[in-house]
Amino acid sequence: MRIRLNLSYDGSEFRGWQIQPQGRTVQGELEAALSQLYGGEDIRSYAAGRTDSGVHAVMQVVHFDTVIEREEKVITKALNSLLPEDVRIWRSRVVEDDFHARFSARGRLYAYRILRQPDLYLRRYGWSTDSVFHLERVLEASGLFLGQHDFRAFSTQPDPDESTICDIRRIEWREDEYGWIMEIEADRFIRRLVRTITGAIVSLAAAKVERESLERALQNGRGRVPPPAPPQGLALVKVRYESDDEFDVTPFSLWGTFHQAE
């Protein structure tokens, strides 16, 4: 039996999603809770996005297999009683055996928050950059990354067995009382790509890097690019599947609420 979970987590105290030899991870906490729930069964979980250390998730999607049947609502309630407070399950449901949290996804949506000024209470969920933020210049710079490109130069330590070509479908910015939020959607993302694109956009808008150098990096997959934006402003907010329905709405968050139809 294959179970899909929709979950959120505050990534501040985690070393990312994926289990590491040392350090606390979301996958480690989830699999420990699954083992307790299913009587010691050794359960492996698979996520739609392998978020890095310090990165958050408003709506991560995970699947796992088990031979033990439990009601969907029971799974959700039981896991939340076993998980730490910085991980929450929003929905559990039985899915077809061919569903895969990562490989069945049609697209992924991330959001990045930039703070208008340093904020004591939001410092773990946004980037207070020292660059002057000009929204018009930021919007112009964002257009450079739209479409299909080889983003090898924009990924730190890309997987040698994984393609570095991604199709950036949209980049949009909106403003609120705390600052600005970038939404970026693509078919897939490689390691640290969203953060590096964010850093490049802000640097280009502030005239800290030449547009031509970024264009060359996109054209040939090589070259120096600005450092990535810090992790705390980033959140995985939506993963899109053919099988999504009206119930797959993200919970309220500092990055917004996102519907399947959007």
C-alpha positions in Angstrom: 0.0 0.0 0.0 1.4 3.4 -1.0 0.5 6.5 1.2 1.0 10.1 0.2 1.6 12.8 2.8 1.2 16.6 2.5 3.4 18.2 5.1 5.0 21.4 6.2 8.1 22.1 8.2 10.1 24.9 9.7 13.6 24.2 8.3 15.5 26.4 10.7 16.7 23.6 12.9 17.1 20.9 10.2 20.1 20.0 8.0 17.7 19.7 5.1 15.2 17.0 4.1 17.6 14.1 3.3 19.0 11.9 6.1 22.7 12.8 6.8 25.4 10.9 8.7 25.2 13.6 11.4 22.6 16.2 12.2 18.8 16.4 12.5 16.8 16.0 9.2 13.2 16.1 8.3 13.4 12.6 6.6 15.0 11.2 9.8 12.3 12.6 12.0 9.5 11.4 9.7 10.9 7.9 9.3 11.4 7.5 13.1 7.7 8.5 13.5 6.6 6.1 10.8 8.5 3.3 12.4 6.7 3.9 15.7 3.3 4.1 14.0 3.8 0.9 12.1 5.2 -1.2 14.9 8.8 -1.0 14.1 8.5 -1.6 10.4 11.5 -0.2 8.5 9.9 2.4 6.2 11.6 4.5 3.6 10.1 7.9 2.6 10.5 9.7 -0.7 10.0 13.5 -1.1 9.2 15.7 -4.1 11.9 18.2 -3.2 15.1 17.6 -1.3 15.3 20.9 0.5 18.7 22.1 1.8 19.7 23.0 5.4 17.6 25.9 6.7 15.0 25.8 3.8 11.3 25.6 4.8 8.4 23.8 3.2 4.8 25.0 3.2 3.7 22.0 1.2 6.2 19.1 0.8 4.8 15.9 -0.7 6.1 12.5 0.5 5.2 8.9 -0.2 6.0 5.7 1.6 4.9 2.0 1.3 3.5 -0.2 4.0 1.8 -3.5 4.4 -0.3 -2.3 7.3 -3.7 -0.7 6.6 -4.8 2.3 8.6 -7.4 5.0 8.0 -6.1 8.1 6.4 -7.3 10.4 9.2 -5.7 8.1 11.8 -2.4 8.3 10.0 -2.4 12.1 10.0 -3.4 12.4 13.7 -1.0 9.7 14.8 2.0 11.1 13.0 1.4 14.6 14.3 1.4 13.2 17.8 4.7 11.5 17.2 6.5 14.3 15.2 8.2 17.3 16.7 6.4 20.6 16.6 8.4 21.9 13.6 6.9 19.2 11.3 3.2 19.0 10.6 1.2 16.5 8.4 -1.8 18.2 6.7 -3.2 15.3 4.8 -2.7 11.6 4.3 -4.2 9.5 1.6 -3.8 6.2 -0.2 -2.6 6.5 -3.8 -1.9 4.2 -6.7 1.3 2.1 -6.6 2.7 4.0 -9.6 2.5 7.4 -7.8 6.0 8.8 -6.9 6.3 12.0 -4.9 9.4 13.1 -7.0 9.0 11.5 -10.4 5.2 12.0 -10.8 5.4 15.8 -10.2 4.6 18.1 -13.1 6.1 21.2 -11.5 7.4 22.7 -8.3 6.7 26.2 -6.9 9.1 27.9 -4.5 8.8 31.3 -2.8 11.5 33.5 -1.5 11.0 36.3 1.0 13.2 39.4 1.1 12.7 41.7 4.1 12.4 45.4 3.7 14.5 45.9 6.8 16.1 43.7 9.5 13.3 42.1 11.6 13.8 40.4 14.9 10.8 38.1 14.4 11.2 37.3 10.7 14.9 36.8 10.6 14.5 33.0 10.3 12.1 33.4 7.4 13.5 36.1 5.2 16.7 37.7 3.8 17.5 41.3 4.9 19.9 42.1 2.1 22.2 45.1 2.1 21.6 45.6 -1.6 19.3 48.5 -2.6 16.0 46.9 -3.8 14.5 48.4 -6.9 11.4 46.4 -7.9 11.4 47.6 -11.5 15.0 46.5 -12.0 14.3 43.2 -10.2 11.4 42.5 -12.5 13.6 43.2 -15.6 16.4 41.1 -14.2 14.0 38.2 -13.5 13.2 37.9 -17.2 16.7 36.7 -18.0 16.1 33.4 -16.3 12.7 32.5 -17.9 12.6 29.5 -20.2 14.8 26.4 -20.7 18.5 26.8 -19.8 21.5 24.8 -18.7 21.8 26.0 -15.1 25.0 24.1 -14.3 26.8 27.4 -13.4 24.0 28.3 -11.0 24.1 25.1 -9.0 26.6 24.3 -6.3 27.9 20.8 -6.5 25.4 19.5 -9.2 24.8 15.8 -9.2 27.0 14.4 -12.1 24.3 11.9 -13.0 21.5 14.5 -13.1 20.6 16.8 -16.0 21.3 20.5 -15.2 18.7 21.7 -17.8 15.6 23.2 -16.2 12.5 25.0 -17.6 11.7 28.1 -15.6 8.0 28.7 -16.3 7.4 31.9 -14.3 9.0 34.3 -11.9 6.7 36.8 -10.3 7.2 39.3 -7.5 4.7 40.8 -5.0 5.0 43.3 -2.2 3.6 43.2 1.3 4.1 45.1 4.5 7.3 43.2 5.3 9.0 43.4 2.0 8.9 41.4 -1.2 8.2 37.7 -2.2 9.4 36.1 -5.3 7.5 33.1 -6.7 9.4 30.9 -9.1 8.0 27.8 -10.8 9.8 25.2 -13.0 9.5 21.6 -14.1 12.3 20.8 -11.8 15.1 22.4 -9.8 18.7 21.4 -9.2 20.7 21.9 -6.0 20.5 25.5 -4.7 19.2 26.8 -8.0 16.4 29.0 -6.6 18.8 30.6 -4.1 21.4 31.3 -6.7 18.9 32.7 -9.1 17.6 34.9 -6.3 21.1 36.1 -5.5 21.8 36.8 -9.1 18.6 38.8 -9.6 19.2 41.0 -6.6 22.8 41.5 -7.6 21.9 42.4 -11.2 19.2 44.8 -10.1 21.7 46.5 -7.8 24.4 46.7 -10.6 26.7 44.4 -8.7 27.1 42.1 -11.6 27.0 42.6 -15.4 24.1 41.2 -17.3 26.4 39.9 -20.0 28.3 37.7 -17.6 25.0 36.0 -16.4 23.9 35.6 -20.1 27.2 33.8 -20.8 26.8 31.5 -17.8 23.3 30.6 -19.1 24.5 30.0 -22.6 27.4 27.7 -21.9 26.7 26.4 -18.4 30.0 27.9 -17.1 31.2 31.0 -15.5 31.2 32.9 -12.2 27.8 33.9 -10.8 26.9 35.9 -7.6 26.7 33.8 -4.4 23.3 32.3 -3.5 20.8 34.0 -1.3 20.8 32.6 2.2 18.5 29.6 2.9 16.1 31.1 5.5 14.0 33.1 3.0 13.2 30.1 0.9 10.2 27.7 1.1 8.8 25.0 -1.1 5.2 26.0 -1.4 3.6 23.7 -4.0 4.2 20.6 -5.9 1.9 20.0 -8.9 0.5 16.6 -9.9 -2.1 15.4 -12.4 -3.9 13.7 -9.5 -4.3 16.9 -7.4 -7.8 18.0 -6.4 -9.6 20.8 -4.6 -8.3 19.6 -1.2 -4.7 20.2 -2.2 -4.5 23.7 -0.9 -1.5 24.8 1.1 -1.9 26.0 4.7 -1.5 29.7 5.5 2.1 30.8 5.7 4.4 33.8 5.7 4.8 33.2 2.0 1.1 33.0 1.2 -1.6 30.4 0.5 -1.4 28.5 -2.8 -4.1 26.7 -4.7 -3.8 23.9 -7.2 -5.5 26.0 -9.9 -3.0 28.9 -9.6 
